[in-house]
Amino acid sequence: MADVKDDPAFLYFPTNYRWSMGLLICLSGAPWTGVEIDEVNRVGRALTDKVGDDDAWFEEWTRMGDKIEARGRAAERAGHKLTAAACFMRASRYYQTGERFIHPRSQRSHDVYAKSVKIFKEAAGIIRRPRIEPVEVPYGNTSLPALLVHPDAEAAGKRPAPAMVFFDGFDVTKELQYGYGVPDLAARGVGCLIVDGPGNGESVRFRNLPLIAETERYATPVYEYLAGRKEFDAKRIGVMALSLGGYYAPRAASLEQRFACCVAWGAQWDYHEIWERRLEQLDSGEVLSLSVPPEHLQWVLGVSDRASALKKLEGFRLDGIVQKMTCPFLLLHGAGDEQIPLALAEKLFAAVGSKQKTLKVFTREEGGFHHCQVDDATIGVHTMWDWIADVLKAGA
């Protein structure tokens, strides 16, 4: 973990990177999900003498989720649907913030997660702008749960609109990702299909779909689902993802070339090498800057030991693949990213075959210099959404 003395970011738990980033992930959704800094601070204060106790983390966030959900139910009974929706949206984020660190998962953690998904859907059924439609995307003999965020009709115009497919990362979910500014993308006239792919969200928790290296296997049916909807232009559908999604999206765009553009919100290059080194460092007693407990790796891959996990990760390499990409490509990376070094972002960018490609590195001075701009989500979101609107010709 890096020295935090001169770090200008809001690090609530200075001695614990994972907890600080976890709180920031929750708080960064405030502009788009109504997360309240007072509620977040109350959770944080309750945890100040329990830093590192993930069970306490889960209980405190769940307690706040229960409190806000109850407030929403009272508003619902009184006929105040918009207040209820606002409460449900916040409570869902609190529940999922708490559940992320639990290993092994328990029946209680699964119940809390299921409740978070349910109340998010309830909020989606009330909110009208943007319109959020929970959908199921056919995938083999099953389906992938997703949220289709419709573009603002006035901004989109009368023609079929452009859209982005938004895959998860290593440990986030479609509900959390909605809170990363997706309403602002919709306001620009661009739709967004946020998908819990294999290894993420509901897919890994409730559908027994572990993480796979071949992202094109699910990216293609997701593309075809969106292209088959009359409200979208099949020639203006892009793909994006964050964190480990810096592997998913570039691979998908390289091997499913009907995607019109690609955004990697954070870089990846060789995920096997990353985890091989991480496990060696952990064994030596080093404290690493990780987003979730290391046990998360085996869980999302559906394996029971490290050796099996590393074996599966052998396919998570982008060299020899991204050279095939031809669509416009945007890569965002923080100069101070403690999880994935900037040098790997530069390596990925150099290898991408697209002629139209942009690398944006956020510095300490401007903000957004941490992993996936978790310290300043807005600066990353606005950079991506403006680029997407330009490339996909939103509103045209």
Contacts in CASP RR format, 6 or more apart in sequence:
PFRMAT RR
TARGET T0000
AUTHOR 0000-0000-0000
METHOD contacts of the structure
MODEL  1
MADVKDDPAFLYFPTNYRWSMGLLICLSGAPWTGVEIDEVNRVGRALTDK
VGDDDAWFEEWTRMGDKIEARGRAAERAGHKLTAAACFMRASRYYQTGER
FIHPRSQRSHDVYAKSVKIFKEAAGIIRRPRIEPVEVPYGNTSLPALLVH
PDAEAAGKRPAPAMVFFDGFDVTKELQYGYGVPDLAARGVGCLIVDGPGN
GESVRFRNLPLIAETERYATPVYEYLAGRKEFDAKRIGVMALSLGGYYAP
RAASLEQRFACCVAWGAQWDYHEIWERRLEQLDSGEVLSLSVPPEHLQWV
LGVSDRASALKKLEGFRLDGIVQKMTCPFLLLHGAGDEQIPLALAEKLFA
AVGSKQKTLKVFTREEGGFHHCQVDDATIGVHTMWDWIADVLKAGA
1 17 0 8 1.000
1 287 0 8 1.000
1 288 0 8 1.000
1 289 0 8 1.000
1 338 0 8 1.000
2 289 0 8 1.000
2 336 0 8 1.000
2 338 0 8 1.000
4 11 0 8 1.000
4 14 0 8 1.000
8 364 0 8 1.000
8 367 0 8 1.000
9 24 0 8 1.000
9 367 0 8 1.000
9 369 0 8 1.000
9 370 0 8 1.000
9 375 0 8 1.000
10 24 0 8 1.000
10 27 0 8 1.000
10 375 0 8 1.000
11 20 0 8 1.000
12 19 0 8 1.000
12 20 0 8 1.000
12 23 0 8 1.000
12 24 0 8 1.000
12 44 0 8 1.000
13 19 0 8 1.000
13 20 0 8 1.000
13 23 0 8 1.000
13 47 0 8 1.000
13 51 0 8 1.000
14 20 0 8 1.000
15 51 0 8 1.000
16 51 0 8 1.000
16 52 0 8 1.000
17 289 0 8 1.000
17 290 0 8 1.000
17 338 0 8 1.000
18 101 0 8 1.000
18 289 0 8 1.000
18 290 0 8 1.000
18 291 0 8 1.000
18 292 0 8 1.000
18 293 0 8 1.000
19 47 0 8 1.000
19 51 0 8 1.000
19 52 0 8 1.000
19 57 0 8 1.000
21 291 0 8 1.000
21 370 0 8 1.000
21 371 0 8 1.000
21 374 0 8 1.000
22 97 0 8 1.000
22 100 0 8 1.000
22 291 0 8 1.000
23 40 0 8 1.000
23 43 0 8 1.000
23 44 0 8 1.000
23 97 0 8 1.000
24 370 0 8 1.000
24 374 0 8 1.000
24 375 0 8 1.000
25 97 0 8 1.000
25 172 0 8 1.000
25 176 0 8 1.000
25 374 0 8 1.000
26 35 0 8 1.000
26 40 0 8 1.000
26 61 0 8 1.000
26 93 0 8 1.000
26 94 0 8 1.000
26 97 0 8 1.000
27 35 0 8 1.000
27 37 0 8 1.000
27 40 0 8 1.000
28 179 0 8 1.000
28 180 0 8 1.000
28 374 0 8 1.000
28 377 0 8 1.000
29 35 0 8 1.000
29 93 0 8 1.000
29 179 0 8 1.000
29 180 0 8 1.000
29 181 0 8 1.000
29 377 0 8 1.000
30 36 0 8 1.000
30 37 0 8 1.000
31 181 0 8 1.000
31 378 0 8 1.000
32 178 0 8 1.000
32 179 0 8 1.000
32 180 0 8 1.000
32 181 0 8 1.000
32 182 0 8 1.000
32 183 0 8 1.000
32 184 0 8 1.000
33 89 0 8 1.000
33 90 0 8 1.000
33 92 0 8 1.000
33 93 0 8 1.000
33 178 0 8 1.000
33 179 0 8 1.000
34 86 0 8 1.000
34 89 0 8 1.000
34 90 0 8 1.000
35 90 0 8 1.000
35 93 0 8 1.000
35 94 0 8 1.000
36 90 0 8 1.000
39 64 0 8 1.000
39 68 0 8 1.000
39 90 0 8 1.000
39 94 0 8 1.000
42 64 0 8 1.000
43 60 0 8 1.000
43 61 0 8 1.000
43 63 0 8 1.000
43 64 0 8 1.000
43 94 0 8 1.000
44 60 0 8 1.000
46 60 0 8 1.000
47 53 0 8 1.000
47 56 0 8 1.000
47 57 0 8 1.000
47 60 0 8 1.000
50 56 0 8 1.000
50 57 0 8 1.000
54 101 0 8 1.000
54 102 0 8 1.000
54 103 0 8 1.000
54 293 0 8 1.000
55 102 0 8 1.000
57 98 0 8 1.000
57 101 0 8 1.000
58 98 0 8 1.000
58 99 0 8 1.000
58 101 0 8 1.000
58 102 0 8 1.000
58 109 0 8 1.000
58 112 0 8 1.000
60 98 0 8 1.000
61 94 0 8 1.000
61 95 0 8 1.000
61 97 0 8 1.000
61 98 0 8 1.000
61 99 0 8 1.000
62 94 0 8 1.000
62 95 0 8 1.000
62 98 0 8 1.000
62 99 0 8 1.000
62 112 0 8 1.000
64 91 0 8 1.000
64 94 0 8 1.000
65 90 0 8 1.000
65 91 0 8 1.000
65 94 0 8 1.000
65 95 0 8 1.000
66 91 0 8 1.000
68 87 0 8 1.000
68 90 0 8 1.000
68 91 0 8 1.000
68 94 0 8 1.000
69 87 0 8 1.000
69 88 0 8 1.000
69 91 0 8 1.000
69 115 0 8 1.000
69 119 0 8 1.000
71 87 0 8 1.000
72 83 0 8 1.000
72 84 0 8 1.000
72 87 0 8 1.000
72 88 0 8 1.000
72 91 0 8 1.000
73 84 0 8 1.000
75 81 0 8 1.000
75 83 0 8 1.000
75 84 0 8 1.000
75 87 0 8 1.000
76 84 0 8 1.000
81 126 0 8 1.000
82 126 0 8 1.000
84 122 0 8 1.000
84 123 0 8 1.000
84 126 0 8 1.000
85 122 0 8 1.000
85 123 0 8 1.000
85 125 0 8 1.000
85 126 0 8 1.000
85 127 0 8 1.000
86 123 0 8 1.000
88 119 0 8 1.000
88 120 0 8 1.000
88 122 0 8 1.000
88 123 0 8 1.000
89 120 0 8 1.000
89 123 0 8 1.000
89 127 0 8 1.000
91 116 0 8 1.000
91 119 0 8 1.000
92 116 0 8 1.000
92 117 0 8 1.000
92 119 0 8 1.000
92 120 0 8 1.000
92 123 0 8 1.000
92 175 0 8 1.000
93 116 0 8 1.000
93 175 0 8 1.000
93 176 0 8 1.000
93 179 0 8 1.000
95 112 0 8 1.000
95 113 0 8 1.000
95 115 0 8 1.000
95 116 0 8 1.000
95 119 0 8 1.000
96 113 0 8 1.000
96 116 0 8 1.000
96 173 0 8 1.000
96 175 0 8 1.000
96 176 0 8 1.000
98 112 0 8 1.000
99 109 0 8 1.000
99 112 0 8 1.000
99 113 0 8 1.000
99 116 0 8 1.000
100 171 0 8 1.000
100 292 0 8 1.000
101 292 0 8 1.000
101 293 0 8 1.000
102 109 0 8 1.000
103 293 0 8 1.000
103 295 0 8 1.000
103 296 0 8 1.000
103 299 0 8 1.000
104 295 0 8 1.000
104 299 0 8 1.000
105 205 0 8 1.000
105 299 0 8 1.000
110 205 0 8 1.000
110 206 0 8 1.000
113 201 0 8 1.000
113 205 0 8 1.000
114 206 0 8 1.000
116 175 0 8 1.000
117 175 0 8 1.000
117 202 0 8 1.000
120 175 0 8 1.000
120 178 0 8 1.000
121 134 0 8 1.000
124 132 0 8 1.000
124 133 0 8 1.000
124 134 0 8 1.000
124 147 0 8 1.000
125 132 0 8 1.000
129 152 0 8 1.000
129 183 0 8 1.000
130 149 0 8 1.000
130 150 0 8 1.000
130 151 0 8 1.000
130 152 0 8 1.000
130 182 0 8 1.000
130 183 0 8 1.000
130 186 0 8 1.000
130 187 0 8 1.000
131 149 0 8 1.000
131 150 0 8 1.000
132 147 0 8 1.000
132 148 0 8 1.000
132 149 0 8 1.000
132 150 0 8 1.000
132 178 0 8 1.000
133 147 0 8 1.000
133 148 0 8 1.000
133 149 0 8 1.000
133 150 0 8 1.000
134 145 0 8 1.000
134 146 0 8 1.000
134 147 0 8 1.000
134 148 0 8 1.000
135 145 0 8 1.000
135 146 0 8 1.000
135 147 0 8 1.000
135 148 0 8 1.000
135 193 0 8 1.000
135 225 0 8 1.000
136 143 0 8 1.000
136 144 0 8 1.000
136 145 0 8 1.000
136 146 0 8 1.000
137 143 0 8 1.000
137 144 0 8 1.000
137 145 0 8 1.000
137 146 0 8 1.000
137 193 0 8 1.000
137 195 0 8 1.000
137 221 0 8 1.000
137 222 0 8 1.000
137 225 0 8 1.000
138 221 0 8 1.000
138 225 0 8 1.000
139 218 0 8 1.000
139 221 0 8 1.000
139 222 0 8 1.000
140 221 0 8 1.000
142 207 0 8 1.000
142 209 0 8 1.000
144 195 0 8 1.000
144 196 0 8 1.000
144 197 0 8 1.000
144 198 0 8 1.000
144 203 0 8 1.000
144 209 0 8 1.000
144 218 0 8 1.000
144 222 0 8 1.000
145 174 0 8 1.000
145 195 0 8 1.000
145 196 0 8 1.000
145 201 0 8 1.000
145 202 0 8 1.000
145 203 0 8 1.000
145 207 0 8 1.000
146 174 0 8 1.000
146 193 0 8 1.000
146 194 0 8 1.000
146 195 0 8 1.000
146 196 0 8 1.000
146 222 0 8 1.000
147 174 0 8 1.000
147 175 0 8 1.000
147 178 0 8 1.000
147 193 0 8 1.000
147 194 0 8 1.000
148 191 0 8 1.000
148 192 0 8 1.000
148 193 0 8 1.000
148 194 0 8 1.000
149 178 0 8 1.000
149 182 0 8 1.000
149 183 0 8 1.000
149 185 0 8 1.000
149 186 0 8 1.000
149 191 0 8 1.000
149 192 0 8 1.000
149 193 0 8 1.000
149 194 0 8 1.000
150 186 0 8 1.000
150 191 0 8 1.000
150 231 0 8 1.000
151 161 0 8 1.000
151 162 0 8 1.000
151 163 0 8 1.000
151 186 0 8 1.000
151 188 0 8 1.000
151 189 0 8 1.000
151 190 0 8 1.000
151 191 0 8 1.000
151 394 0 8 1.000
152 186 0 8 1.000
152 187 0 8 1.000
152 188 0 8 1.000
152 189 0 8 1.000
155 187 0 8 1.000
155 188 0 8 1.000
155 189 0 8 1.000
155 394 0 8 1.000
155 395 0 8 1.000
156 189 0 8 1.000
156 190 0 8 1.000
156 191 0 8 1.000
156 394 0 8 1.000
156 395 0 8 1.000
157 189 0 8 1.000
157 395 0 8 1.000
159 233 0 8 1.000
159 395 0 8 1.000
159 396 0 8 1.000
160 230 0 8 1.000
160 231 0 8 1.000
160 232 0 8 1.000
160 233 0 8 1.000
161 189 0 8 1.000
161 190 0 8 1.000
161 191 0 8 1.000
161 231 0 8 1.000
161 232 0 8 1.000
161 233 0 8 1.000
161 236 0 8 1.000
161 394 0 8 1.000
161 395 0 8 1.000
162 189 0 8 1.000
162 190 0 8 1.000
162 191 0 8 1.000
162 232 0 8 1.000
162 233 0 8 1.000
162 236 0 8 1.000
162 237 0 8 1.000
162 238 0 8 1.000
162 260 0 8 1.000
162 388 0 8 1.000
162 392 0 8 1.000
162 393 0 8 1.000
162 394 0 8 1.000
163 190 0 8 1.000
163 191 0 8 1.000
163 192 0 8 1.000
163 193 0 8 1.000
163 226 0 8 1.000
163 232 0 8 1.000
163 233 0 8 1.000
163 236 0 8 1.000
163 237 0 8 1.000
163 238 0 8 1.000
164 185 0 8 1.000
164 190 0 8 1.000
164 191 0 8 1.000
164 192 0 8 1.000
164 193 0 8 1.000
164 237 0 8 1.000
164 238 0 8 1.000
164 239 0 8 1.000
164 240 0 8 1.000
164 263 0 8 1.000
164 388 0 8 1.000
164 392 0 8 1.000
165 192 0 8 1.000
165 193 0 8 1.000
165 195 0 8 1.000
165 219 0 8 1.000
165 222 0 8 1.000
165 223 0 8 1.000
165 226 0 8 1.000
165 237 0 8 1.000
165 238 0 8 1.000
165 239 0 8 1.000
165 240 0 8 1.000
165 252 0 8 1.000
165 259 0 8 1.000
166 174 0 8 1.000
166 177 0 8 1.000
166 182 0 8 1.000
166 192 0 8 1.000
166 193 0 8 1.000
166 194 0 8 1.000
166 195 0 8 1.000
166 240 0 8 1.000
166 241 0 8 1.000
167 195 0 8 1.000
167 197 0 8 1.000
167 200 0 8 1.000
167 215 0 8 1.000
167 219 0 8 1.000
167 239 0 8 1.000
167 240 0 8 1.000
167 241 0 8 1.000
167 245 0 8 1.000
167 248 0 8 1.000
167 249 0 8 1.000
167 252 0 8 1.000
168 174 0 8 1.000
168 177 0 8 1.000
168 195 0 8 1.000
168 196 0 8 1.000
168 197 0 8 1.000
168 199 0 8 1.000
168 200 0 8 1.000
168 201 0 8 1.000
168 241 0 8 1.000
168 242 0 8 1.000
168 245 0 8 1.000
169 200 0 8 1.000
169 241 0 8 1.000
169 242 0 8 1.000
169 243 0 8 1.000
169 244 0 8 1.000
169 245 0 8 1.000
169 246 0 8 1.000
169 248 0 8 1.000
170 243 0 8 1.000
170 244 0 8 1.000
170 245 0 8 1.000
170 291 0 8 1.000
170 292 0 8 1.000
170 296 0 8 1.000
170 300 0 8 1.000
171 243 0 8 1.000
171 291 0 8 1.000
171 292 0 8 1.000
171 296 0 8 1.000
171 300 0 8 1.000
172 200 0 8 1.000
172 242 0 8 1.000
172 243 0 8 1.000
173 196 0 8 1.000
173 200 0 8 1.000
173 201 0 8 1.000
173 202 0 8 1.000
174 194 0 8 1.000
174 195 0 8 1.000
174 196 0 8 1.000
174 200 0 8 1.000
174 201 0 8 1.000
174 202 0 8 1.000
177 194 0 8 1.000
177 242 0 8 1.000
178 194 0 8 1.000
180 242 0 8 1.000
180 377 0 8 1.000
180 381 0 8 1.000
181 377 0 8 1.000
181 381 0 8 1.000
181 385 0 8 1.000
182 192 0 8 1.000
182 194 0 8 1.000
184 381 0 8 1.000
184 382 0 8 1.000
184 385 0 8 1.000
185 191 0 8 1.000
185 192 0 8 1.000
185 385 0 8 1.000
185 388 0 8 1.000
186 192 0 8 1.000
188 385 0 8 1.000
188 386 0 8 1.000
188 388 0 8 1.000
188 389 0 8 1.000
188 394 0 8 1.000
189 389 0 8 1.000
189 394 0 8 1.000
189 395 0 8 1.000
190 385 0 8 1.000
190 388 0 8 1.000
190 389 0 8 1.000
190 392 0 8 1.000
190 394 0 8 1.000
191 232 0 8 1.000
193 222 0 8 1.000
193 225 0 8 1.000
193 226 0 8 1.000
195 218 0 8 1.000
195 222 0 8 1.000
196 202 0 8 1.000
196 203 0 8 1.000
196 204 0 8 1.000
197 203 0 8 1.000
197 209 0 8 1.000
197 218 0 8 1.000
198 204 0 8 1.000
198 209 0 8 1.000
198 210 0 8 1.000
198 211 0 8 1.000
198 212 0 8 1.000
198 218 0 8 1.000
199 209 0 8 1.000
199 210 0 8 1.000
199 211 0 8 1.000
199 212 0 8 1.000
199 300 0 8 1.000
199 301 0 8 1.000
200 211 0 8 1.000
200 300 0 8 1.000
203 209 0 8 1.000
204 210 0 8 1.000
204 211 0 8 1.000
204 299 0 8 1.000
204 300 0 8 1.000
210 300 0 8 1.000
210 301 0 8 1.000
210 302 0 8 1.000
210 303 0 8 1.000
211 300 0 8 1.000
211 301 0 8 1.000
211 302 0 8 1.000
211 312 0 8 1.000
212 218 0 8 1.000
213 312 0 8 1.000
213 313 0 8 1.000
213 315 0 8 1.000
213 316 0 8 1.000
215 247 0 8 1.000
215 248 0 8 1.000
215 249 0 8 1.000
215 251 0 8 1.000
215 252 0 8 1.000
215 255 0 8 1.000
216 251 0 8 1.000
216 252 0 8 1.000
216 255 0 8 1.000
216 256 0 8 1.000
219 239 0 8 1.000
219 248 0 8 1.000
219 252 0 8 1.000
219 255 0 8 1.000
219 256 0 8 1.000
219 259 0 8 1.000
220 256 0 8 1.000
223 237 0 8 1.000
223 239 0 8 1.000
223 256 0 8 1.000
223 258 0 8 1.000
223 259 0 8 1.000
226 232 0 8 1.000
226 234 0 8 1.000
226 237 0 8 1.000
227 234 0 8 1.000
227 237 0 8 1.000
227 258 0 8 1.000
228 234 0 8 1.000
234 258 0 8 1.000
235 260 0 8 1.000
236 260 0 8 1.000
236 392 0 8 1.000
236 393 0 8 1.000
237 258 0 8 1.000
237 259 0 8 1.000
237 260 0 8 1.000
238 253 0 8 1.000
238 259 0 8 1.000
238 260 0 8 1.000
238 261 0 8 1.000
238 262 0 8 1.000
238 263 0 8 1.000
238 327 0 8 1.000
238 388 0 8 1.000
238 392 0 8 1.000
239 249 0 8 1.000
239 252 0 8 1.000
239 253 0 8 1.000
239 256 0 8 1.000
239 259 0 8 1.000
239 261 0 8 1.000
239 262 0 8 1.000
239 263 0 8 1.000
240 249 0 8 1.000
240 262 0 8 1.000
240 263 0 8 1.000
240 264 0 8 1.000
240 265 0 8 1.000
240 384 0 8 1.000
240 388 0 8 1.000
241 248 0 8 1.000
241 249 0 8 1.000
241 263 0 8 1.000
241 264 0 8 1.000
241 265 0 8 1.000
242 265 0 8 1.000
242 266 0 8 1.000
242 372 0 8 1.000
243 265 0 8 1.000
243 266 0 8 1.000
243 291 0 8 1.000
243 339 0 8 1.000
243 371 0 8 1.000
243 372 0 8 1.000
244 268 0 8 1.000
244 271 0 8 1.000
245 264 0 8 1.000
245 265 0 8 1.000
245 266 0 8 1.000
245 268 0 8 1.000
246 264 0 8 1.000
246 265 0 8 1.000
246 266 0 8 1.000
246 267 0 8 1.000
246 268 0 8 1.000
246 348 0 8 1.000
247 268 0 8 1.000
247 271 0 8 1.000
247 316 0 8 1.000
247 318 0 8 1.000
249 262 0 8 1.000
249 263 0 8 1.000
249 264 0 8 1.000
250 262 0 8 1.000
250 264 0 8 1.000
250 268 0 8 1.000
250 318 0 8 1.000
250 321 0 8 1.000
250 322 0 8 1.000
250 325 0 8 1.000
250 329 0 8 1.000
250 348 0 8 1.000
250 352 0 8 1.000
251 318 0 8 1.000
251 321 0 8 1.000
251 322 0 8 1.000
252 259 0 8 1.000
252 262 0 8 1.000
253 259 0 8 1.000
253 261 0 8 1.000
253 262 0 8 1.000
253 325 0 8 1.000
253 327 0 8 1.000
253 329 0 8 1.000
254 321 0 8 1.000
254 322 0 8 1.000
254 323 0 8 1.000
254 324 0 8 1.000
254 325 0 8 1.000
255 321 0 8 1.000
255 324 0 8 1.000
257 324 0 8 1.000
257 326 0 8 1.000
257 327 0 8 1.000
259 327 0 8 1.000
260 327 0 8 1.000
260 328 0 8 1.000
260 391 0 8 1.000
260 392 0 8 1.000
261 327 0 8 1.000
261 328 0 8 1.000
261 329 0 8 1.000
261 330 0 8 1.000
261 388 0 8 1.000
261 391 0 8 1.000
261 392 0 8 1.000
262 325 0 8 1.000
262 327 0 8 1.000
262 328 0 8 1.000
262 329 0 8 1.000
262 330 0 8 1.000
262 354 0 8 1.000
263 329 0 8 1.000
263 330 0 8 1.000
263 331 0 8 1.000
263 332 0 8 1.000
263 384 0 8 1.000
263 387 0 8 1.000
263 388 0 8 1.000
264 329 0 8 1.000
264 330 0 8 1.000
264 331 0 8 1.000
264 332 0 8 1.000
264 348 0 8 1.000
265 332 0 8 1.000
265 372 0 8 1.000
265 373 0 8 1.000
265 380 0 8 1.000
265 384 0 8 1.000
266 331 0 8 1.000
266 332 0 8 1.000
266 333 0 8 1.000
266 334 0 8 1.000
266 337 0 8 1.000
266 340 0 8 1.000
266 345 0 8 1.000
266 371 0 8 1.000
266 372 0 8 1.000
267 331 0 8 1.000
267 333 0 8 1.000
267 340 0 8 1.000
267 344 0 8 1.000
267 345 0 8 1.000
267 348 0 8 1.000
267 349 0 8 1.000
268 274 0 8 1.000
268 316 0 8 1.000
268 318 0 8 1.000
268 340 0 8 1.000
268 344 0 8 1.000
268 348 0 8 1.000
269 317 0 8 1.000
269 318 0 8 1.000
269 319 0 8 1.000
269 344 0 8 1.000
269 347 0 8 1.000
269 348 0 8 1.000
270 316 0 8 1.000
270 317 0 8 1.000
270 318 0 8 1.000
270 319 0 8 1.000
270 344 0 8 1.000
271 313 0 8 1.000
271 316 0 8 1.000
271 317 0 8 1.000
272 310 0 8 1.000
272 313 0 8 1.000
272 314 0 8 1.000
272 315 0 8 1.000
272 316 0 8 1.000
272 317 0 8 1.000
274 340 0 8 1.000
275 297 0 8 1.000
275 309 0 8 1.000
275 310 0 8 1.000
275 313 0 8 1.000
276 310 0 8 1.000
276 313 0 8 1.000
278 288 0 8 1.000
278 290 0 8 1.000
278 294 0 8 1.000
279 294 0 8 1.000
279 306 0 8 1.000
279 310 0 8 1.000
281 288 0 8 1.000
282 288 0 8 1.000
282 294 0 8 1.000
289 338 0 8 1.000
289 339 0 8 1.000
290 339 0 8 1.000
291 339 0 8 1.000
291 371 0 8 1.000
297 309 0 8 1.000
298 304 0 8 1.000
298 305 0 8 1.000
298 306 0 8 1.000
298 308 0 8 1.000
298 309 0 8 1.000
301 308 0 8 1.000
301 309 0 8 1.000
301 312 0 8 1.000
301 313 0 8 1.000
303 309 0 8 1.000
303 312 0 8 1.000
318 348 0 8 1.000
318 351 0 8 1.000
319 351 0 8 1.000
320 351 0 8 1.000
322 348 0 8 1.000
322 351 0 8 1.000
322 352 0 8 1.000
322 353 0 8 1.000
323 351 0 8 1.000
323 352 0 8 1.000
323 353 0 8 1.000
324 353 0 8 1.000
325 352 0 8 1.000
325 353 0 8 1.000
325 354 0 8 1.000
326 353 0 8 1.000
326 354 0 8 1.000
326 355 0 8 1.000
327 354 0 8 1.000
328 354 0 8 1.000
328 356 0 8 1.000
328 357 0 8 1.000
328 391 0 8 1.000
329 352 0 8 1.000
329 354 0 8 1.000
329 356 0 8 1.000
329 357 0 8 1.000
329 358 0 8 1.000
330 357 0 8 1.000
330 358 0 8 1.000
330 360 0 8 1.000
330 384 0 8 1.000
330 387 0 8 1.000
330 388 0 8 1.000
331 345 0 8 1.000
331 348 0 8 1.000
331 349 0 8 1.000
331 352 0 8 1.000
331 357 0 8 1.000
331 358 0 8 1.000
331 359 0 8 1.000
331 360 0 8 1.000
332 360 0 8 1.000
332 362 0 8 1.000
332 372 0 8 1.000
332 373 0 8 1.000
332 380 0 8 1.000
332 383 0 8 1.000
332 384 0 8 1.000
333 340 0 8 1.000
333 342 0 8 1.000
333 345 0 8 1.000
333 359 0 8 1.000
333 360 0 8 1.000
333 361 0 8 1.000
333 362 0 8 1.000
334 342 0 8 1.000
334 345 0 8 1.000
334 361 0 8 1.000
334 362 0 8 1.000
334 363 0 8 1.000
334 368 0 8 1.000
334 369 0 8 1.000
334 370 0 8 1.000
334 371 0 8 1.000
334 372 0 8 1.000
334 373 0 8 1.000
335 342 0 8 1.000
335 361 0 8 1.000
335 362 0 8 1.000
335 363 0 8 1.000
335 364 0 8 1.000
335 369 0 8 1.000
336 342 0 8 1.000
336 364 0 8 1.000
336 369 0 8 1.000
336 370 0 8 1.000
337 345 0 8 1.000
337 369 0 8 1.000
337 370 0 8 1.000
337 371 0 8 1.000
337 372 0 8 1.000
338 370 0 8 1.000
338 371 0 8 1.000
339 371 0 8 1.000
340 371 0 8 1.000
342 361 0 8 1.000
345 359 0 8 1.000
345 361 0 8 1.000
346 359 0 8 1.000
349 357 0 8 1.000
349 359 0 8 1.000
358 387 0 8 1.000
360 383 0 8 1.000
362 368 0 8 1.000
362 369 0 8 1.000
362 373 0 8 1.000
362 376 0 8 1.000
362 379 0 8 1.000
362 380 0 8 1.000
363 369 0 8 1.000
366 379 0 8 1.000
367 373 0 8 1.000
367 375 0 8 1.000
367 376 0 8 1.000
367 379 0 8 1.000
368 374 0 8 1.000
368 375 0 8 1.000
368 376 0 8 1.000
368 379 0 8 1.000
368 380 0 8 1.000
369 375 0 8 1.000
373 379 0 8 1.000
373 380 0 8 1.000
373 381 0 8 1.000
388 394 0 8 1.000
END
